[in-house]
Amino acid sequence: MKIKKALVTGGTSGIGLAICDELLLMGVEVYSVSRNPKKIKPRTNFHPLSLDLSDLNAVSNFGDKFIEQYGTPDLLINNAGYGAFYEWKEFPRDEIEKQISVLFTAPILLCKSFAPEMENLEDASIVNITSLATLYPLPYMPLYNSCKSGLSSFTQSMMLEYKTLKWIDFRLGDIRTSFNNSAPKQSEESQSDSMKCAWTQIEKQLNESPLPQVAAKQILRSLKKCKDGTIYGGGFFQARLAPFFESLITSQMVSKILKFRYGL
């Protein structure tokens, strides 16, 4: 696949920035959207653009404006996202709405804007970065799990509908980013012992996980090989062994394993 123009959401830090760096090394014209594009200085072939993915009206209007001004990208990577860590009874209403907007509705709206135009290109791909949490949900992060699972299912549906446009459901495991530091959380004094135990394990997993560059290289390697479909990424255990084990055991067994792992 010869990528000429790419649009990446959340491209100013973490996995998104690593993806942009890899694309730039390939000579691709890269457009990155985020709430704070000024966080990173413009570089040759790198164009940071402002877009708040929680503002769905702005997201709806973005696609047409982008195509009119910059043309149709031959690669769209929906990467931006964040988690929120709360007991369900304490989960804030505004966080429920924001998580659904950023993690699920906004990527779908971007696909709605770009997919019909990208289908007309000779070779184009859309990568929706979902999560291993579709198989192994994270405790106290129900909206993150649900939205990533919904985006995964949406991507599977698009694979059936489109003939030439390639779709990748990239189910990513833990990657060492600032994801946990930026996650809205229930106040520590109001957390139960099981919540604190679960968060300790979530932190441990993140700190022991691969760097963002690993995920970026895995995504670009899949694109270079013209792969589509469901692809797992991250460290060896999460990318290779965890999906295999899930296919061999029952959902009840998965639940027992997760409760044991997170001290629930």
N, C-alpha and C positions, 0 to 999 in steps of 0.2 A: 504494500500500500504506500503510495506517495502522498503524504499529507502536505498540503500547501497552507491551509488556513485553519486554525483551531480556536475554539471558544471554550474556556475553562472557568467554572464557577469556583469561588473560594481560592483564587490563585495567588494570594499574597502571603500565604504562610502554609506550613505543614505539607501535607500530601499535595495539595494544589500547586504550591510553589515548586515543589520537586518535579511535578509533571511538566510545568511550564519550562523549567530549566532543561529538562530532557528534550522537549520539543524544540527549544531554541537551538540546542546543539545540533539538531537535525536540519536547521535552516527553515523552520516553520514560522509563519507569521502568527503570533500568539496574542489573543485578546483574553484578558482576565477580568472577571467581574467580581466585585466585593463591595461591602459597605464602606470600606476605607481604602480606596485605591491609592491614596497618597502615602500609605505606609511603605510603599516600595517605589524606588525611582524608576522611571521609564528607561528601557534599554533598547538597543537596536532590535527591531522586529517584535518588541514587547509593548503591549498597549493596555494599561490598567484602566478599567471603566467602572463607573459607580452604578451599583444596583443593590437595593435592599430586597432580599428574597422573601422577607416577611410582608412586603408591600405587594400584594398580588395584582393590583391594578398596574403598578409599574412594571411588573414581570410580564403581564399580558401585552403591554405596549412595547416592550423592549425588542422583541423579535423583529417586528416590521421595521422599526427604526434602524436596527443593526444591519439588516439585509440591505436596506436602502442606502445606508452610509458606507458600509464596508463590504457588502456582498455576502454570499452564502458560504458558511464554513463547511469544510468537508470532514471536520471532526468536532463533535460536541461532547464535552465531558462534564457531567453533573456530579460534582465532587463536594460542594459546600454542605456543611451540616454541623450540628452540635448535639450534645446530650443534655438531659436534665434529670437529676437524681432526687426523687421524693417518694415517700410512702404515698400510695394512691389516695388515701383520705386527705392528704395534705397537698396534693398536686395542684398548683395554682391554675386557675382557669385561663389566664393569659398565656401561660407556658404551654398548655394543651393546644391552644389555637396557633401559637407561634411555631411549635414543633411540627404540627401538621402542615403549616404553610411552607416552612423552610425545607423540610425533609421530604415532603410528598407532593404537595400541590404545585410548588414553584418548579421543580424539575419536570413535572408533567406538562405544565404550561409552556416551558421552553421547548420541550419535545413537540408540542402542538404547533408552535411557531416555526420550528426549523425542519422537522422531519419531512413535510411535504415538499419543501424546496430542495432538501438534501437528497431526496429520492431521485431527483432529476440529474444529479451529478453522476459521473462515471464510476466513482469509487468514494463512498462516504460511510462514516461510522458514528454511532452514538454510544457512549459508554456511560451507564448509570452505575455509580459506585454505591453498592448496597452494603451488606454486612453479613458476617458469619452469624450474627445475632438472629438471622432468619431461621437458623437451625438451633442455635444455643442462645436463647435470650438472656440479656443481662438483668439482674435483679434491680428493682426500684427504678428502672428506666423503661417503663411500658410504652411510652410514646415513641421513643427511639426505635425499639424493637418493632413496633407495629408499622411505623412509617417506612422503615427499611424493607420490611417484608412486603408491604403494599407496593413499593417502588419496584421490587424484584418481580412481583407478579405482573405488574404493568409492563415491564420490559419483556417478560416471557410472552405476553399477549402481542406486543408489537412485532416480535420475531415471526409470528404467524401471519401478520397482515402485510408486511413489507417484503418485497421480492429482491430488490437490489441493495437497499440500505441495510448495512450490517448493524446489529444491536448486540451489545455486550452487557450482561448482568454480572458485574464484577463484585463478588462477595468477599469483602476484605476483612481479615482478622485484625487483631490489635497492632497498631503502629505507634511508635514512640513520638507523639506530638504533644502540643499543649491542650489536647482535647479535654482532659480531666480538669485542668486548671481553669478553663473557661466555662465549665459546665455549671449552670445554676443548681444549687443544692439546698436541701432542707437544712436549717440551722443545726449545728452539731449538737447543741444542748438538747434539742428535741428529737434527736435520732435514737432509735432503739439500739440495743446491743447487736442485734442481727444486721441492722443497717450499717453500723460501724464496721462490723466484721466483713460484710460484703464489699464495702468501699475499700477496705485494706487490700482485699484480694484483687479488685479491679485496678487499683493503683499498682500492685505488684505485677500484674499481667502487662500493663502498659509500659512500666519501666524495664521489663525484660524483653520487650518486643523489638522487631527490626526498625530501622530508621525509615523516614518517608521515602528516601531515594530507592529503597528496595521495592516498595509498592509501585512507584513511578516506573521503574524499569520493567516490572512485571506487566504493567498495563501496556507500555509501549512495545514490549516484546510480543504481546498478543496481537497488537495492531499490525506489526511488521509481518507477522505470520498469517495475516488476514483471517484470524480466528474470529468467530462470533459465538453467541450462546452464553452459557453460564460458566464463569471462570472464578476460581478461588485464589485469593492472594494473601500475603503476609508471611509469617514464619513457616517453617516446614511442617510443624505439627498442625497448625491451624489451616494451612493451605492444602495439605495433602491428607493427613491422617484423620483429622476431625470430621471432614465430610464423609470419608469412607466408613468410620465407626458409626456415624448417625444412620447410615443406610442399613446397618446390621442390627440395630437395637430398637426397642419399642419407644414410643413417646413417653411412657411411664418411666422407663429406665433413664431416659434423658433427664427427666425432671428430678429423679432421685440423685443422679450424678451432679446436677447443677446445685441442688440444695446442699449436698455434701461439700462441694467445692467452695461455695460462698458462705458456708456456716449458717444456713437458714434452718 
